[in-house]
Amino acid sequence: MKHVFTLPELEQKLESLTEGALHQIARRDYERLFGTNSAALVRLRNFAKSHDCVASFADHAILFRRRVRTQSFPTPCLGQ
C-alpha cells in the first residue's frame, strides 16, 4: 500500500532539498492537498515560494525545484 503523505510531510521534504534539487508529487496528490478550483494554483505557488522552491507542471506530476541562490557581485560603475 502506498503511503498517503500529509502537507507537513511535504513541507519537511521541501525544506530538506539542497539547491537545485527536485521533488515530484503526483497530480492526484496535488489535487488532494491544494484542491481543484481556480485558487489551487495560487496556493501551490505560494506554498512553493514559502519553501524557497518553484513548482512546475509535468504530464502527471508536479515538480518542486529548490531555488539556487546566486552570489551577488557589486556592479562596476561605468564611465569612471
PDB file with SEQRES, HELIX, SHEET and CRYST1 records, atoms N, CA, C and O in Angstrom:
SEQRES   1 A   80  MET LYS HIS VAL PHE THR LEU PRO GLU LEU GLU GLN LYS          
SEQRES   2 A   80  LEU GLU SER LEU THR GLU GLY ALA LEU HIS GLN ILE ALA          
SEQRES   3 A   80  ARG ARG ASP TYR GLU ARG LEU PHE GLY THR ASN SER ALA          
SEQRES   4 A   80  ALA LEU VAL ARG LEU ARG ASN PHE ALA LYS SER HIS ASP          
SEQRES   5 A   80  CYS VAL ALA SER PHE ALA ASP HIS ALA ILE LEU PHE ARG          
SEQRES   6 A   80  ARG ARG VAL ARG THR GLN SER PHE PRO THR PRO CYS LEU          
SEQRES   7 A   80  GLY GLN                                                      
HELIX    1 AA1 LEU A    7  GLU A   15  1                                   9    
HELIX    2 AA2 ARG A   27  PHE A   34  1                                   8    
HELIX    3 AA3 ALA A   40  SER A   50  1                                  11    
SHEET    1 AA1 3 LEU A  22  ALA A  26  0                                        
SHEET    2 AA1 3 ALA A  61  ARG A  66 -1                                        
SHEET    3 AA1 3 CYS A  53  PHE A  57 -1                                        
CRYST1    1.000    1.000    1.000  90.00  90.00  90.00 P 1           1          
ATOM      1  N   MET A   1       0.833  -1.182   0.000  1.00  0.00           N  
ATOM      2  CA  MET A   1       0.000   0.000   0.000  1.00  0.00           C  
ATOM      3  C   MET A   1       0.882   1.252   0.000  1.00  0.00           C  
ATOM      4  O   MET A   1       1.850   1.341   0.756  1.00  0.00           O  
ATOM      5  N   LYS A   2       0.540   2.204  -0.846  1.00  0.00           N  
ATOM      6  CA  LYS A   2       1.315   3.431  -0.970  1.00  0.00           C  
ATOM      7  C   LYS A   2       0.987   4.386   0.178  1.00  0.00           C  
ATOM      8  O   LYS A   2      -0.173   4.550   0.556  1.00  0.00           O  
ATOM      9  N   HIS A   3       2.031   5.010   0.724  1.00  0.00           N  
ATOM     10  CA  HIS A   3       1.859   5.974   1.813  1.00  0.00           C  
ATOM     11  C   HIS A   3       1.212   7.251   1.277  1.00  0.00           C  
ATOM     12  O   HIS A   3       1.686   7.828   0.298  1.00  0.00           O  
ATOM     13  N   VAL A   4       0.141   7.685   1.912  1.00  0.00           N  
ATOM     14  CA  VAL A   4      -0.511   8.953   1.571  1.00  0.00           C  
ATOM     15  C   VAL A   4       0.106  10.011   2.485  1.00  0.00           C  
ATOM     16  O   VAL A   4      -0.166  10.038   3.685  1.00  0.00           O  
ATOM     17  N   PHE A   5       0.930  10.875   1.913  1.00  0.00           N  
ATOM     18  CA  PHE A   5       1.641  11.860   2.722  1.00  0.00           C  
ATOM     19  C   PHE A   5       0.760  13.066   3.026  1.00  0.00           C  
ATOM     20  O   PHE A   5      -0.229  13.330   2.342  1.00  0.00           O  
ATOM     21  N   THR A   6       1.143  13.778   4.059  1.00  0.00           N  
ATOM     22  CA  THR A   6       0.408  14.956   4.504  1.00  0.00           C  
ATOM     23  C   THR A   6       1.146  16.219   4.063  1.00  0.00           C  
ATOM     24  O   THR A   6       2.293  16.156   3.620  1.00  0.00           O  
ATOM     25  N   LEU A   7       0.488  17.346   4.185  1.00  0.00           N  
ATOM     26  CA  LEU A   7       1.112  18.619   3.850  1.00  0.00           C  
ATOM     27  C   LEU A   7       2.341  18.890   4.723  1.00  0.00           C  
ATOM     28  O   LEU A   7       3.359  19.335   4.193  1.00  0.00           O  
ATOM     29  N   PRO A   8       2.293  18.640   6.043  1.00  0.00           N  
ATOM     30  CA  PRO A   8       3.509  18.826   6.847  1.00  0.00           C  
ATOM     31  C   PRO A   8       4.672  17.932   6.393  1.00  0.00           C  
ATOM     32  O   PRO A   8       5.831  18.337   6.477  1.00  0.00           O  
ATOM     33  N   GLU A   9       4.371  16.733   5.918  1.00  0.00           N  
ATOM     34  CA  GLU A   9       5.435  15.860   5.415  1.00  0.00           C  
ATOM     35  C   GLU A   9       6.028  16.416   4.121  1.00  0.00           C  
ATOM     36  O   GLU A   9       7.236  16.323   3.904  1.00  0.00           O  
ATOM     37  N   LEU A  10       5.188  16.991   3.264  1.00  0.00           N  
ATOM     38  CA  LEU A  10       5.685  17.621   2.047  1.00  0.00           C  
ATOM     39  C   LEU A  10       6.543  18.827   2.404  1.00  0.00           C  
ATOM     40  O   LEU A  10       7.597  19.038   1.804  1.00  0.00           O  
ATOM     41  N   GLU A  11       6.103  19.614   3.369  1.00  0.00           N  
ATOM     42  CA  GLU A  11       6.900  20.764   3.818  1.00  0.00           C  
ATOM     43  C   GLU A  11       8.274  20.320   4.293  1.00  0.00           C  
ATOM     44  O   GLU A  11       9.284  20.935   3.949  1.00  0.00           O  
ATOM     45  N   GLN A  12       8.312  19.263   5.076  1.00  0.00           N  
ATOM     46  CA  GLN A  12       9.580  18.749   5.590  1.00  0.00           C  
ATOM     47  C   GLN A  12      10.484  18.291   4.446  1.00  0.00           C  
ATOM     48  O   GLN A  12      11.689  18.542   4.468  1.00  0.00           O  
ATOM     49  N   LYS A  13       9.911  17.628   3.458  1.00  0.00           N  
ATOM     50  CA  LYS A  13      10.687  17.170   2.307  1.00  0.00           C  
ATOM     51  C   LYS A  13      11.264  18.346   1.531  1.00  0.00           C  
ATOM     52  O   LYS A  13      12.430  18.314   1.137  1.00  0.00           O  
ATOM     53  N   LEU A  14      10.464  19.380   1.306  1.00  0.00           N  
ATOM     54  CA  LEU A  14      10.955  20.540   0.563  1.00  0.00           C  
ATOM     55  C   LEU A  14      12.042  21.275   1.328  1.00  0.00           C  
ATOM     56  O   LEU A  14      13.004  21.761   0.733  1.00  0.00           O  
ATOM     57  N   GLU A  15      11.895  21.357   2.629  1.00  0.00           N  
ATOM     58  CA  GLU A  15      12.909  22.026   3.447  1.00  0.00           C  
ATOM     59  C   GLU A  15      14.239  21.276   3.434  1.00  0.00           C  
ATOM     60  O   GLU A  15      15.294  21.878   3.633  1.00  0.00           O  
ATOM     61  N   SER A  16      14.192  19.971   3.201  1.00  0.00           N  
ATOM     62  CA  SER A  16      15.426  19.180   3.207  1.00  0.00           C  
ATOM     63  C   SER A  16      16.130  19.154   1.852  1.00  0.00           C  
ATOM     64  O   SER A  16      17.234  18.622   1.745  1.00  0.00           O  
ATOM     65  N   LEU A  17      15.507  19.721   0.816  1.00  0.00           N  
ATOM     66  CA  LEU A  17      16.132  19.732  -0.509  1.00  0.00           C  
ATOM     67  C   LEU A  17      17.352  20.643  -0.533  1.00  0.00           C  
ATOM     68  O   LEU A  17      17.374  21.694   0.108  1.00  0.00           O  
ATOM     69  N   THR A  18      18.358  20.225  -1.276  1.00  0.00           N  
ATOM     70  CA  THR A  18      19.512  21.087  -1.492  1.00  0.00           C  
ATOM     71  C   THR A  18      19.227  21.969  -2.706  1.00  0.00           C  
ATOM     72  O   THR A  18      18.276  21.722  -3.447  1.00  0.00           O  
ATOM     73  N   GLU A  19      20.040  22.983  -2.904  1.00  0.00           N  
ATOM     74  CA  GLU A  19      19.832  23.904  -4.020  1.00  0.00           C  
ATOM     75  C   GLU A  19      19.803  23.150  -5.343  1.00  0.00           C  
ATOM     76  O   GLU A  19      20.682  22.336  -5.625  1.00  0.00           O  
ATOM     77  N   GLY A  20      18.787  23.426  -6.148  1.00  0.00           N  
ATOM     78  CA  GLY A  20      18.649  22.823  -7.459  1.00  0.00           C  
ATOM     79  C   GLY A  20      18.018  21.439  -7.462  1.00  0.00           C  
ATOM     80  O   GLY A  20      17.720  20.902  -8.530  1.00  0.00           O  
ATOM     81  N   ALA A  21      17.809  20.851  -6.291  1.00  0.00           N  
ATOM     82  CA  ALA A  21      17.246  19.501  -6.206  1.00  0.00           C  
ATOM     83  C   ALA A  21      15.754  19.523  -6.508  1.00  0.00           C  
ATOM     84  O   ALA A  21      15.080  20.536  -6.321  1.00  0.00           O  
ATOM     85  N   LEU A  22      15.250  18.381  -6.979  1.00  0.00           N  
ATOM     86  CA  LEU A  22      13.845  18.232  -7.353  1.00  0.00           C  
ATOM     87  C   LEU A  22      13.116  17.281  -6.417  1.00  0.00           C  
ATOM     88  O   LEU A  22      13.695  16.345  -5.865  1.00  0.00           O  
ATOM     89  N   HIS A  23      11.818  17.554  -6.258  1.00  0.00           N  
ATOM     90  CA  HIS A  23      10.926  16.609  -5.591  1.00  0.00           C  
ATOM     91  C   HIS A  23       9.644  16.579  -6.414  1.00  0.00           C  
ATOM     92  O   HIS A  23       9.125  17.624  -6.808  1.00  0.00           O  
ATOM     93  N   GLN A  24       9.143  15.386  -6.668  1.00  0.00           N  
ATOM     94  CA  GLN A  24       7.970  15.210  -7.528  1.00  0.00           C  
ATOM     95  C   GLN A  24       6.818  14.634  -6.728  1.00  0.00           C  
ATOM     96  O   GLN A  24       6.995  13.737  -5.903  1.00  0.00           O  
ATOM     97  N   ILE A  25       5.622  15.174  -6.990  1.00  0.00           N  
ATOM     98  CA  ILE A  25       4.409  14.577  -6.437  1.00  0.00           C  
ATOM     99  C   ILE A  25       3.439  14.319  -7.591  1.00  0.00           C  
ATOM    100  O   ILE A  25       3.485  14.998  -8.616  1.00  0.00           O  
ATOM    101  N   ALA A  26       2.584  13.355  -7.415  1.00  0.00           N  
ATOM    102  CA  ALA A  26       1.593  13.020  -8.440  1.00  0.00           C  
ATOM    103  C   ALA A  26       0.523  14.107  -8.510  1.00  0.00           C  
ATOM    104  O   ALA A  26       0.233  14.776  -7.519  1.00  0.00           O  
ATOM    105  N   ARG A  27      -0.046  14.266  -9.678  1.00  0.00           N  
ATOM    106  CA  ARG A  27      -1.106  15.262  -9.851  1.00  0.00           C  
ATOM    107  C   ARG A  27      -2.278  15.001  -8.909  1.00  0.00           C  
ATOM    108  O   ARG A  27      -2.885  15.944  -8.401  1.00  0.00           O  
ATOM    109  N   ARG A  28      -2.603  13.726  -8.672  1.00  0.00           N  
ATOM    110  CA  ARG A  28      -3.712  13.418  -7.763  1.00  0.00           C  
ATOM    111  C   ARG A  28      -3.395  13.881  -6.339  1.00  0.00           C  
ATOM    112  O   ARG A  28      -4.299  14.285  -5.607  1.00  0.00           O  
ATOM    113  N   ASP A  29      -2.105  13.825  -5.934  1.00  0.00           N  
ATOM    114  CA  ASP A  29      -1.716  14.335  -4.614  1.00  0.00           C  
ATOM    115  C   ASP A  29      -1.802  15.856  -4.576  1.00  0.00           C  
ATOM    116  O   ASP A  29      -2.203  16.437  -3.568  1.00  0.00           O  
ATOM    117  N   TYR A  30      -1.422  16.498  -5.682  1.00  0.00           N  
ATOM    118  CA  TYR A  30      -1.570  17.949  -5.786  1.00  0.00           C  
ATOM    119  C   TYR A  30      -3.036  18.340  -5.592  1.00  0.00           C  
ATOM    120  O   TYR A  30      -3.343  19.264  -4.838  1.00  0.00           O  
ATOM    121  N   GLU A  31      -3.928  17.637  -6.271  1.00  0.00           N  
ATOM    122  CA  GLU A  31      -5.357  17.951  -6.158  1.00  0.00           C  
ATOM    123  C   GLU A  31      -5.879  17.666  -4.751  1.00  0.00           C  
ATOM    124  O   GLU A  31      -6.740  18.390  -4.253  1.00  0.00           O  
ATOM    125  N   ARG A  32      -5.372  16.634  -4.119  1.00  0.00           N  
ATOM    126  CA  ARG A  32      -5.797  16.297  -2.760  1.00  0.00           C  
ATOM    127  C   ARG A  32      -5.321  17.351  -1.758  1.00  0.00           C  
ATOM    128  O   ARG A  32      -6.053  17.715  -0.838  1.00  0.00           O  
ATOM    129  N   LEU A  33      -4.101  17.833  -1.941  1.00  0.00           N  
ATOM    130  CA  LEU A  33      -3.527  18.783  -0.984  1.00  0.00           C  
ATOM    131  C   LEU A  33      -3.915  20.237  -1.246  1.00  0.00           C  
ATOM    132  O   LEU A  33      -4.114  21.005  -0.305  1.00  0.00           O  
ATOM    133  N   PHE A  34      -4.022  20.616  -2.515  1.00  0.00           N  
ATOM    134  CA  PHE A  34      -4.227  22.025  -2.851  1.00  0.00           C  
ATOM    135  C   PHE A  34      -5.598  22.322  -3.444  1.00  0.00           C  
ATOM    136  O   PHE A  34      -5.997  23.484  -3.514  1.00  0.00           O  
ATOM    137  N   GLY A  35      -6.322  21.299  -3.870  1.00  0.00           N  
ATOM    138  CA  GLY A  35      -7.654  21.493  -4.416  1.00  0.00           C  
ATOM    139  C   GLY A  35      -7.666  21.461  -5.936  1.00  0.00           C  
ATOM    140  O   GLY A  35      -6.641  21.253  -6.585  1.00  0.00           O  
ATOM    141  N   THR A  36      -8.856  21.671  -6.482  1.00  0.00           N  
ATOM    142  CA  THR A  36      -9.021  21.646  -7.936  1.00  0.00           C  
ATOM    143  C   THR A  36      -9.674  22.924  -8.461  1.00  0.00           C  
ATOM    144  O   THR A  36      -9.932  23.046  -9.659  1.00  0.00           O  
ATOM    145  N   ASN A  37      -9.936  23.860  -7.580  1.00  0.00           N  
ATOM    146  CA  ASN A  37     -10.594  25.086  -8.027  1.00  0.00           C  
ATOM    147  C   ASN A  37      -9.580  26.093  -8.561  1.00  0.00           C  
ATOM    148  O   ASN A  37      -8.389  25.793  -8.634  1.00  0.00           O  
ATOM    149  N   SER A  38     -10.032  27.257  -8.927  1.00  0.00           N  
ATOM    150  CA  SER A  38      -9.166  28.263  -9.545  1.00  0.00           C  
ATOM    151  C   SER A  38      -8.114  28.812  -8.585  1.00  0.00           C  
ATOM    152  O   SER A  38      -7.115  29.374  -9.036  1.00  0.00           O  
ATOM    153  N   ALA A  39      -8.307  28.667  -7.292  1.00  0.00           N  
ATOM    154  CA  ALA A  39      -7.338  29.164  -6.322  1.00  0.00           C  
ATOM    155  C   ALA A  39      -6.217  28.162  -6.033  1.00  0.00           C  
ATOM    156  O   ALA A  39      -5.238  28.507  -5.371  1.00  0.00           O  
ATOM    157  N   ALA A  40      -6.349  26.931  -6.521  1.00  0.00           N  
ATOM    158  CA  ALA A  40      -5.359  25.892  -6.229  1.00  0.00           C  
ATOM    159  C   ALA A  40      -3.969  26.265  -6.746  1.00  0.00           C  
ATOM    160  O   ALA A  40      -2.972  26.039  -6.060  1.00  0.00           O  
ATOM    161  N   LEU A  41      -3.899  26.822  -7.923  1.00  0.00           N  
ATOM    162  CA  LEU A  41      -2.611  27.205  -8.496  1.00  0.00           C  
ATOM    163  C   LEU A  41      -1.930  28.285  -7.662  1.00  0.00           C  
ATOM    164  O   LEU A  41      -0.715  28.248  -7.467  1.00  0.00           O  
ATOM    165  N   VAL A  42      -2.702  29.233  -7.175  1.00  0.00           N  
ATOM    166  CA  VAL A  42      -2.149  30.295  -6.324  1.00  0.00           C  
ATOM    167  C   VAL A  42      -1.651  29.694  -5.009  1.00  0.00           C  
ATOM    168  O   VAL A  42      -0.579  30.057  -4.525  1.00  0.00           O  
ATOM    169  N   ARG A  43      -2.433  28.768  -4.430  1.00  0.00           N  
ATOM    170  CA  ARG A  43      -1.991  28.100  -3.197  1.00  0.00           C  
ATOM    171  C   ARG A  43      -0.687  27.343  -3.425  1.00  0.00           C  
ATOM    172  O   ARG A  43       0.216  27.392  -2.590  1.00  0.00           O  
ATOM    173  N   LEU A  44      -0.587  26.643  -4.555  1.00  0.00           N  
ATOM    174  CA  LEU A  44       0.630  25.900  -4.873  1.00  0.00           C  
ATOM    175  C   LEU A  44       1.811  26.847  -5.019  1.00  0.00           C  
ATOM    176  O   LEU A  44       2.877  26.604  -4.453  1.00  0.00           O  
ATOM    177  N   ARG A  45       1.629  27.925  -5.775  1.00  0.00           N  
ATOM    178  CA  ARG A  45       2.716  28.883  -5.985  1.00  0.00           C  
ATOM    179  C   ARG A  45       3.192  29.487  -4.667  1.00  0.00           C  
ATOM    180  O   ARG A  45       4.396  29.582  -4.425  1.00  0.00           O  
ATOM    181  N   ASN A  46       2.261  29.892  -3.824  1.00  0.00           N  
ATOM    182  CA  ASN A  46       2.637  30.476  -2.538  1.00  0.00           C  
ATOM    183  C   ASN A  46       3.311  29.466  -1.622  1.00  0.00           C  
ATOM    184  O   ASN A  46       4.257  29.798  -0.908  1.00  0.00           O  
ATOM    185  N   PHE A  47       2.819  28.228  -1.645  1.00  0.00           N  
ATOM    186  CA  PHE A  47       3.416  27.169  -0.841  1.00  0.00           C  
ATOM    187  C   PHE A  47       4.856  26.922  -1.284  1.00  0.00           C  
ATOM    188  O   PHE A  47       5.761  26.859  -0.453  1.00  0.00           O  
ATOM    189  N   ALA A  48       5.065  26.784  -2.580  1.00  0.00           N  
ATOM    190  CA  ALA A  48       6.411  26.544  -3.099  1.00  0.00           C  
ATOM    191  C   ALA A  48       7.340  27.707  -2.761  1.00  0.00           C  
ATOM    192  O   ALA A  48       8.468  27.499  -2.313  1.00  0.00           O  
ATOM    193  N   LYS A  49       6.866  28.914  -2.975  1.00  0.00           N  
ATOM    194  CA  LYS A  49       7.685  30.100  -2.702  1.00  0.00           C  
ATOM    195  C   LYS A  49       8.070  30.189  -1.230  1.00  0.00           C  
ATOM    196  O   LYS A  49       9.191  30.582  -0.906  1.00  0.00           O  
ATOM    197  N   SER A  50       7.160  29.831  -0.345  1.00  0.00           N  
ATOM    198  CA  SER A  50       7.453  29.904   1.092  1.00  0.00           C  
ATOM    199  C   SER A  50       8.516  28.890   1.514  1.00  0.00           C  
ATOM    200  O   SER A  50       9.090  29.000   2.598  1.00  0.00           O  
ATOM    201  N   HIS A  51       8.776  27.903   0.655  1.00  0.00           N  
ATOM    202  CA  HIS A  51       9.815  26.906   0.938  1.00  0.00           C  
ATOM    203  C   HIS A  51      11.006  27.072   0.004  1.00  0.00           C  
ATOM    204  O   HIS A  51      11.799  26.149  -0.183  1.00  0.00           O  
ATOM    205  N   ASP A  52      11.119  28.272  -0.584  1.00  0.00           N  
ATOM    206  CA  ASP A  52      12.228  28.626  -1.463  1.00  0.00           C  
ATOM    207  C   ASP A  52      12.318  27.688  -2.666  1.00  0.00           C  
ATOM    208  O   ASP A  52      13.408  27.311  -3.098  1.00  0.00           O  
ATOM    209  N   CYS A  53      11.150  27.319  -3.198  1.00  0.00           N  
ATOM    210  CA  CYS A  53      11.072  26.422  -4.347  1.00  0.00           C  
ATOM    211  C   CYS A  53      10.240  27.063  -5.455  1.00  0.00           C  
ATOM    212  O   CYS A  53       9.547  28.059  -5.248  1.00  0.00           O  
ATOM    213  N   VAL A  54      10.333  26.462  -6.626  1.00  0.00           N  
ATOM    214  CA  VAL A  54       9.492  26.798  -7.761  1.00  0.00           C  
ATOM    215  C   VAL A  54       8.756  25.525  -8.141  1.00  0.00           C  
ATOM    216  O   VAL A  54       9.363  24.456  -8.199  1.00  0.00           O  
ATOM    217  N   ALA A  55       7.458  25.623  -8.401  1.00  0.00           N  
ATOM    218  CA  ALA A  55       6.667  24.462  -8.793  1.00  0.00           C  
ATOM    219  C   ALA A  55       6.367  24.548 -10.283  1.00  0.00           C  
ATOM    220  O   ALA A  55       6.068  25.619 -10.809  1.00  0.00           O  
ATOM    221  N   SER A  56       6.451  23.407 -10.950  1.00  0.00           N  
ATOM    222  CA  SER A  56       6.091  23.353 -12.364  1.00  0.00           C  
ATOM    223  C   SER A  56       5.318  22.076 -12.648  1.00  0.00           C  
ATOM    224  O   SER A  56       5.463  21.071 -11.952  1.00  0.00           O  
ATOM    225  N   PHE A  57       4.496  22.138 -13.680  1.00  0.00           N  
ATOM    226  CA  PHE A  57       3.632  21.017 -14.036  1.00  0.00           C  
ATOM    227  C   PHE A  57       4.288  20.159 -15.113  1.00  0.00           C  
ATOM    228  O   PHE A  57       4.827  20.676 -16.091  1.00  0.00           O  
ATOM    229  N   ALA A  58       4.235  18.863 -14.923  1.00  0.00           N  
ATOM    230  CA  ALA A  58       4.609  17.885 -15.942  1.00  0.00           C  
ATOM    231  C   ALA A  58       3.320  17.151 -16.320  1.00  0.00           C  
ATOM    232  O   ALA A  58       2.245  17.526 -15.850  1.00  0.00           O  
ATOM    233  N   ASP A  59       3.405  16.135 -17.142  1.00  0.00           N  
ATOM    234  CA  ASP A  59       2.206  15.434 -17.611  1.00  0.00           C  
ATOM    235  C   ASP A  59       1.290  14.968 -16.479  1.00  0.00           C  
ATOM    236  O   ASP A  59       0.109  15.314 -16.449  1.00  0.00           O  
ATOM    237  N   HIS A  60       1.822  14.200 -15.571  1.00  0.00           N  
ATOM    238  CA  HIS A  60       1.006  13.644 -14.492  1.00  0.00           C  
ATOM    239  C   HIS A  60       1.618  13.925 -13.129  1.00  0.00           C  
ATOM    240  O   HIS A  60       1.375  13.194 -12.169  1.00  0.00           O  
ATOM    241  N   ALA A  61       2.414  14.988 -13.048  1.00  0.00           N  
ATOM    242  CA  ALA A  61       3.122  15.267 -11.802  1.00  0.00           C  
ATOM    243  C   ALA A  61       3.351  16.767 -11.640  1.00  0.00           C  
ATOM    244  O   ALA A  61       3.236  17.550 -12.583  1.00  0.00           O  
ATOM    245  N   ILE A  62       3.674  17.124 -10.420  1.00  0.00           N  
ATOM    246  CA  ILE A  62       4.110  18.485 -10.093  1.00  0.00           C  
ATOM    247  C   ILE A  62       5.544  18.357  -9.600  1.00  0.00           C  
ATOM    248  O   ILE A  62       5.848  17.513  -8.757  1.00  0.00           O  
ATOM    249  N   LEU A  63       6.414  19.193 -10.129  1.00  0.00           N  
ATOM    250  CA  LEU A  63       7.813  19.173  -9.737  1.00  0.00           C  
ATOM    251  C   LEU A  63       8.125  20.407  -8.903  1.00  0.00           C  
ATOM    252  O   LEU A  63       7.785  21.529  -9.280  1.00  0.00           O  
ATOM    253  N   PHE A  64       8.765  20.189  -7.783  1.00  0.00           N  
ATOM    254  CA  PHE A  64       9.265  21.280  -6.949  1.00  0.00           C  
ATOM    255  C   PHE A  64      10.777  21.304  -7.123  1.00  0.00           C  
ATOM    256  O   PHE A  64      11.439  20.277  -6.968  1.00  0.00           O  
ATOM    257  N   ARG A  65      11.320  22.466  -7.442  1.00  0.00           N  
ATOM    258  CA  ARG A  65      12.776  22.621  -7.545  1.00  0.00           C  
ATOM    259  C   ARG A  65      13.210  23.675  -6.537  1.00  0.00           C  
ATOM    260  O   ARG A  65      12.672  24.782  -6.501  1.00  0.00           O  
ATOM    261  N   ARG A  66      14.192  23.313  -5.720  1.00  0.00           N  
ATOM    262  CA  ARG A  66      14.731  24.261  -4.748  1.00  0.00           C  
ATOM    263  C   ARG A  66      15.525  25.319  -5.492  1.00  0.00           C  
ATOM    264  O   ARG A  66      16.359  24.995  -6.337  1.00  0.00           O  
ATOM    265  N   ARG A  67      15.273  26.558  -5.188  1.00  0.00           N  
ATOM    266  CA  ARG A  67      15.965  27.663  -5.858  1.00  0.00           C  
ATOM    267  C   ARG A  67      17.461  27.601  -5.592  1.00  0.00           C  
ATOM    268  O   ARG A  67      17.907  27.170  -4.529  1.00  0.00           O  
ATOM    269  N   VAL A  68      18.217  28.040  -6.579  1.00  0.00           N  
ATOM    270  CA  VAL A  68      19.662  28.143  -6.443  1.00  0.00           C  
ATOM    271  C   VAL A  68      19.974  29.591  -6.116  1.00  0.00           C  
ATOM    272  O   VAL A  68      19.637  30.502  -6.872  1.00  0.00           O  
ATOM    273  N   ARG A  69      20.598  29.780  -5.022  1.00  0.00           N  
ATOM    274  CA  ARG A  69      20.959  31.147  -4.618  1.00  0.00           C  
ATOM    275  C   ARG A  69      22.218  31.557  -5.364  1.00  0.00           C  
ATOM    276  O   ARG A  69      23.206  30.823  -5.391  1.00  0.00           O  
ATOM    277  N   THR A  70      22.172  32.720  -5.961  1.00  0.00           N  
ATOM    278  CA  THR A  70      23.336  33.226  -6.672  1.00  0.00           C  
ATOM    279  C   THR A  70      24.017  34.274  -5.818  1.00  0.00           C  
ATOM    280  O   THR A  70      23.379  35.041  -5.097  1.00  0.00           O  
ATOM    281  N   GLN A  71      25.327  34.278  -5.924  1.00  0.00           N  
ATOM    282  CA  GLN A  71      26.096  35.266  -5.185  1.00  0.00           C  
ATOM    283  C   GLN A  71      26.015  36.577  -5.949  1.00  0.00           C  
ATOM    284  O   GLN A  71      26.255  36.617  -7.156  1.00  0.00           O  
ATOM    285  N   SER A  72      25.679  37.630  -5.253  1.00  0.00           N  
ATOM    286  CA  SER A  72      25.593  38.920  -5.949  1.00  0.00           C  
ATOM    287  C   SER A  72      26.941  39.619  -5.886  1.00  0.00           C  
ATOM    288  O   SER A  72      27.603  39.635  -4.848  1.00  0.00           O  
ATOM    289  N   PHE A  73      27.327  40.185  -6.995  1.00  0.00           N  
ATOM    290  CA  PHE A  73      28.578  40.908  -7.107  1.00  0.00           C  
ATOM    291  C   PHE A  73      28.260  42.381  -7.301  1.00  0.00           C  
ATOM    292  O   PHE A  73      27.282  42.728  -7.963  1.00  0.00           O  
ATOM    293  N   PRO A  74      29.073  43.235  -6.734  1.00  0.00           N  
ATOM    294  CA  PRO A  74      28.844  44.675  -6.942  1.00  0.00           C  
ATOM    295  C   PRO A  74      28.929  45.031  -8.422  1.00  0.00           C  
ATOM    296  O   PRO A  74      29.808  44.545  -9.133  1.00  0.00           O  
ATOM    297  N   THR A  75      28.032  45.865  -8.874  1.00  0.00           N  
ATOM    298  CA  THR A  75      28.030  46.303 -10.261  1.00  0.00           C  
ATOM    299  C   THR A  75      29.062  47.421 -10.427  1.00  0.00           C  
ATOM    300  O   THR A  75      28.996  48.449  -9.753  1.00  0.00           O  
ATOM    301  N   PRO A  76      30.008  47.203 -11.329  1.00  0.00           N  
ATOM    302  CA  PRO A  76      31.011  48.272 -11.516  1.00  0.00           C  
ATOM    303  C   PRO A  76      30.379  49.505 -12.147  1.00  0.00           C  
ATOM    304  O   PRO A  76      29.503  49.399 -13.007  1.00  0.00           O  
ATOM    305  N   CYS A  77      30.822  50.646 -11.721  1.00  0.00           N  
ATOM    306  CA  CYS A  77      30.327  51.899 -12.297  1.00  0.00           C  
ATOM    307  C   CYS A  77      31.063  52.137 -13.597  1.00  0.00           C  
ATOM    308  O   CYS A  77      32.291  52.226 -13.621  1.00  0.00           O  
ATOM    309  N   LEU A  78      30.324  52.237 -14.659  1.00  0.00           N  
ATOM    310  CA  LEU A  78      30.936  52.503 -15.963  1.00  0.00           C  
ATOM    311  C   LEU A  78      31.136  53.993 -16.163  1.00  0.00           C  
ATOM    312  O   LEU A  78      30.327  54.808 -15.720  1.00  0.00           O  
ATOM    313  N   GLY A  79      32.204  54.332 -16.825  1.00  0.00           N  
ATOM    314  CA  GLY A  79      32.456  55.743 -17.130  1.00  0.00           C  
ATOM    315  C   GLY A  79      33.270  56.451 -16.066  1.00  0.00           C  
ATOM    316  O   GLY A  79      33.383  57.676 -16.107  1.00  0.00           O  
ATOM    317  N   GLN A  80      33.831  55.741 -15.133  1.00  0.00           N  
ATOM    318  CA  GLN A  80      34.659  56.402 -14.126  1.00  0.00           C  
ATOM    319  C   GLN A  80      36.111  56.158 -14.406  1.00  0.00           C  
ATOM    320  O   GLN A  80      36.971  56.635 -13.666  1.00  0.00           O  
TER     321      GLN A  80                                                      
END                                                                             
